[in-house]
Amino acid sequence: MAKKGDKRKLIGLISEESGERIYYTHKNTQNTPEKLSLKKYSPKLRRHVVFTETKKSLGRNEVKPRKK
């Protein structure tokens, strides 16, 4: 269980190409305030693709459009 003053948040990683959420990780929001973008393996596509950060609590597998 998370501590009260914990800076680490649980985030989900969504594939940019297939839109599936497979990976979850913790992120320290104080050290890295920007969104994570990692290259990971997608078993559905059977190759490495870019996964971007999203909230864990989203009920759908979509990437929200970025505000500019």
KEFITOR-776023 format. One record per residue: residue number from 1; z negated, x negated, y of N, C-alpha, C, O, CB in turn. Coordinates in nm, 2 decimals, padded with zeros to 4 digits. Glycine has a CB too. Example, Ala and Ser with C-alpha at 12.3 -4.5 7.8 and 13.67 -1.06 7.14 Angstrom:
2
   resi      nc3      nc1      nc2     cac3     cac1     cac2      cc3      cc1      cc2      oc3      oc1      oc2     cbc3     cbc1     cbc2
      1   -00.78   -01.32   -00.57   -00.78   -01.23   -00.45   -00.78   -01.32   -00.33   -00.85   -01.42   -00.33   -00.90   -01.13   -00.45
      2   -00.71   -01.28   -00.22   -00.71   -01.37   -00.11   -00.79   -01.29    00.00   -00.80   -01.34    00.11   -00.57   -01.41   -00.06
This chain:
68
   resi      nc3      nc1      nc2     cac3     cac1     cac2      cc3      cc1      cc2      oc3      oc1      oc2     cbc3     cbc1     cbc2
      1    00.00   -00.08   -00.12    00.00    00.00    00.00    00.00   -00.09    00.12   -00.06   -00.19    00.13   -00.12    00.09    00.00
      2    00.07   -00.05    00.23    00.08   -00.13    00.35   -00.05   -00.12    00.43   -00.12   -00.02    00.43    00.19   -00.07    00.43
      3   -00.08   -00.24    00.49   -00.20   -00.25    00.57   -00.17   -00.18    00.71   -00.05   -00.15    00.74   -00.24   -00.39    00.60
      4   -00.27   -00.15    00.78   -00.26   -00.07    00.91   -00.18   -00.15    01.01   -00.09   -00.09    01.08   -00.39   -00.04    00.96
      5   -00.20   -00.28    01.03   -00.13   -00.36    01.13   -00.01   -00.44    01.08    00.03   -00.54    01.14   -00.23   -00.45    01.20
      6    00.04   -00.39    00.97    00.15   -00.47    00.90    00.28   -00.46    00.98    00.32   -00.35    01.02    00.17   -00.41    00.76
      7    00.34   -00.58    01.00    00.46   -00.58    01.08    00.59   -00.57    00.99    00.70   -00.55    01.04    00.47   -00.72    01.16
      8    00.57   -00.57    00.86    00.68   -00.57    00.77    00.72   -00.42    00.74    00.63   -00.34    00.71    00.65   -00.65    00.64
      9    00.85   -00.39    00.74    00.90   -00.26    00.72    00.99   -00.26    00.59    01.06   -00.36    00.57    00.97   -00.20    00.84
     10    00.99   -00.15    00.52    01.08   -00.14    00.41    01.21   -00.08    00.46    01.22    00.02    00.52    01.02   -00.05    00.30
     11    01.32   -00.15    00.42    01.45   -00.11    00.47    01.55   -00.10    00.35    01.53   -00.17    00.25    01.51   -00.21    00.57
     12    01.65   -00.02    00.36    01.75    00.00    00.26    01.88   -00.07    00.31    01.90   -00.08    00.43    01.78    00.14    00.23
     13    01.96   -00.12    00.21    02.08   -00.19    00.24    02.20   -00.11    00.19    02.20   -00.08    00.07    02.09   -00.33    00.19
     14    02.29   -00.07    00.28    02.40    00.02    00.24    02.53   -00.07    00.24    02.56   -00.14    00.33    02.42    00.14    00.33
     15    02.61   -00.05    00.14    02.74   -00.12    00.13    02.84   -00.06    00.23    02.85    00.06    00.25    02.80   -00.10   -00.01
     16    02.91   -00.15    00.30    03.00   -00.11    00.41    03.13   -00.05    00.34    03.19    00.04    00.40    03.04   -00.23    00.49
     17    03.16   -00.09    00.22    03.29   -00.05    00.16    03.27    00.08    00.08    03.35    00.17    00.09    03.35   -00.16    00.08
     18    03.17    00.08    00.00    03.16    00.20   -00.09    03.05    00.30   -00.04    03.05    00.42   -00.08    03.12    00.16   -00.23
     19    02.97    00.26    00.05    02.87    00.35    00.11    02.75    00.38    00.02    02.68    00.48    00.05    02.93    00.48    00.14
     20    02.73    00.30   -00.08    02.62    00.32   -00.17    02.50    00.24   -00.13    02.51    00.13   -00.08    02.66    00.29   -00.32
     21    02.38    00.29   -00.15    02.26    00.22   -00.12    02.20    00.17   -00.25    02.15    00.25   -00.33    02.15    00.31   -00.04
     22    02.20    00.04   -00.27    02.15   -00.02   -00.40    02.02   -00.10   -00.37    01.92   -00.09   -00.45    02.25   -00.10   -00.47
     23    02.02   -00.18   -00.27    01.92   -00.28   -00.25    01.82   -00.23   -00.14    01.85   -00.17   -00.05    01.98   -00.41   -00.20
     24    01.69   -00.27   -00.17    01.58   -00.24   -00.07    01.51   -00.37   -00.06    01.50   -00.45   -00.15    01.49   -00.13   -00.13
     25    01.46   -00.40    00.07    01.39   -00.52    00.09    01.29   -00.50    00.21    01.29   -00.39    00.27    01.49   -00.63    00.13
     26    01.20   -00.59    00.23    01.11   -00.59    00.34    01.16   -00.68    00.45    01.22   -00.78    00.42    00.97   -00.63    00.29
     27    01.13   -00.64    00.57    01.18   -00.72    00.69    01.06   -00.72    00.79    01.00   -00.62    00.82    01.30   -00.66    00.75
     28    01.04   -00.84    00.85    00.94   -00.85    00.95    01.01   -00.82    01.08    01.10   -00.90    01.13    00.88   -01.00    00.96
     29    00.98   -00.71    01.14    01.05   -00.66    01.26    01.02   -00.75    01.39    01.09   -00.75    01.48    01.01   -00.52    01.29
     30    00.91   -00.82    01.38    00.87   -00.91    01.50    00.96   -01.03    01.50    01.00   -01.07    01.61    00.73   -00.94    01.49
     31    00.99   -01.09    01.39    01.08   -01.21    01.38    01.23   -01.18    01.39    01.30   -01.26    01.45    01.05   -01.29    01.25
     32    01.27   -01.07    01.33    01.41   -01.03    01.33    01.43   -00.89    01.37    01.44   -00.80    01.29    01.47   -01.05    01.19
     33    01.44   -00.87    01.51    01.45   -00.73    01.56    01.59   -00.67    01.54    01.61   -00.55    01.53    01.42   -00.73    01.70
     34    01.69   -00.75    01.52    01.83   -00.70    01.50    01.85   -00.66    01.36    01.77   -00.69    01.27    01.94   -00.81    01.54
     35    01.96   -00.58    01.33    01.99   -00.53    01.20    02.03   -00.65    01.11    02.10   -00.74    01.15    02.10   -00.43    01.20
     36    01.98   -00.64    00.98    02.03   -00.73    00.88    02.16   -00.70    00.83    02.20   -00.58    00.82    01.92   -00.74    00.76
     37    02.24   -00.80    00.80    02.37   -00.79    00.74    02.38   -00.90    00.63    02.40   -01.01    00.67    02.49   -00.79    00.84
     38    02.38   -00.86    00.51    02.38   -00.96    00.40    02.49   -00.93    00.30    02.54   -00.82    00.29    02.24   -00.95    00.32
     39    02.54   -01.04    00.25    02.65   -01.03    00.15    02.59   -01.03    00.01    02.52   -01.13   -00.03    02.75   -01.15    00.16
     40    02.60   -00.92   -00.06    02.54   -00.90   -00.19    02.64   -00.85   -00.29    02.75   -00.80   -00.25    02.42   -00.81   -00.19
     41    02.61   -00.85   -00.42    02.70   -00.80   -00.53    02.69   -00.65   -00.54    02.58   -00.59   -00.54    02.66   -00.87   -00.66
     42    02.80   -00.59   -00.54    02.81   -00.44   -00.57    02.86   -00.42   -00.71    02.98   -00.45   -00.74    02.91   -00.38   -00.46
     43    02.78   -00.36   -00.80    02.83   -00.34   -00.93    02.94   -00.24   -00.94    03.02   -00.24   -01.04    02.71   -00.30   -01.02
     44    02.94   -00.14   -00.85    03.05   -00.04   -00.85    03.18   -00.10   -00.82    03.28   -00.07   -00.89    03.01    00.07   -00.75
     45    03.19   -00.19   -00.72    03.32   -00.26   -00.69    03.34   -00.39   -00.76    03.45   -00.44   -00.76    03.32   -00.29   -00.54
     46    03.23   -00.44   -00.83    03.24   -00.56   -00.91    03.28   -00.68   -00.83    03.35   -00.77   -00.87    03.33   -00.54   -01.02
     47    03.22   -00.69   -00.71    03.24   -00.81   -00.62    03.14   -00.81   -00.51    03.06   -00.72   -00.50    03.39   -00.81   -00.56
     48    03.13   -00.92   -00.44    03.04   -00.93   -00.33    03.10   -00.87   -00.20    03.21   -00.89   -00.17    03.01   -01.08   -00.30
     49    03.01   -00.78   -00.14    03.05   -00.71   -00.02    02.94   -00.72    00.08    02.83   -00.76    00.05    03.09   -00.56   -00.05
     50    02.96   -00.68    00.21    02.86   -00.69    00.31    02.77   -00.56    00.30    02.83   -00.45    00.30    02.92   -00.70    00.45
     51    02.64   -00.58    00.30    02.55   -00.47    00.30    02.47   -00.47    00.44    02.43   -00.58    00.48    02.45   -00.48    00.19
     52    02.46   -00.36    00.51    02.39   -00.35    00.63    02.26   -00.27    00.62    02.25   -00.19    00.54    02.48   -00.29    00.74
     53    02.17   -00.30    00.71    02.04   -00.24    00.71    02.05   -00.09    00.76    02.12   -00.06    00.85    01.95   -00.32    00.80
     54    01.96   -00.01    00.70    01.94    00.13    00.74    01.80    00.16    00.71    01.73    00.08    00.64    02.04    00.23    00.67
     55    01.75    00.27    00.76    01.61    00.32    00.72    01.61    00.36    00.58    01.70    00.41    00.52    01.57    00.43    00.81
     56    01.49    00.34    00.52    01.48    00.37    00.38    01.47    00.52    00.36    01.51    00.58    00.26    01.35    00.31    00.32
     57    01.42    00.59    00.46    01.39    00.74    00.44    01.52    00.83    00.46    01.50    00.95    00.45    01.29    00.78    00.54
     58    01.64    00.77    00.48    01.75    00.86    00.49    01.79    00.92    00.36    01.78    00.86    00.26    01.87    00.77    00.54
     59    01.82    01.05    00.36    01.85    01.12    00.24    01.99    01.11    00.19    02.03    01.15    00.08    01.81    01.26    00.25
     60    02.08    01.05    00.28    02.22    01.04    00.24    02.26    00.89    00.25    02.20    00.81    00.31    02.31    01.13    00.33
     61    02.37    00.86    00.18    02.42    00.72    00.17    02.53    00.70    00.27    02.64    00.68    00.24    02.47    00.69    00.03
     62    02.49    00.70    00.40    02.59    00.68    00.51    02.53    00.58    00.60    02.41    00.56    00.62    02.62    00.81    00.58
     63    02.62    00.51    00.67    02.59    00.41    00.77    02.60    00.49    00.90    02.70    00.54    00.94    02.68    00.29    00.77
     64    02.49    00.48    00.98    02.49    00.55    01.11    02.58    00.47    01.21    02.57    00.35    01.20    02.34    00.57    01.16
     65    02.65    00.53    01.29    02.73    00.46    01.39    02.64    00.39    01.49    02.54    00.44    01.53    02.83    00.55    01.46
     66    02.68    00.27    01.53    02.60    00.19    01.62    02.62    00.24    01.76    02.73    00.27    01.80    02.63    00.04    01.61
     67    02.51    00.23    01.84    02.52    00.27    01.98    02.57    00.15    02.06    02.53    00.03    02.03    02.39    00.32    02.04
     68    02.66    00.17    02.15    02.71    00.05    02.23    02.67    00.05    02.37    02.71   -00.03    02.45    02.86    00.05    02.22
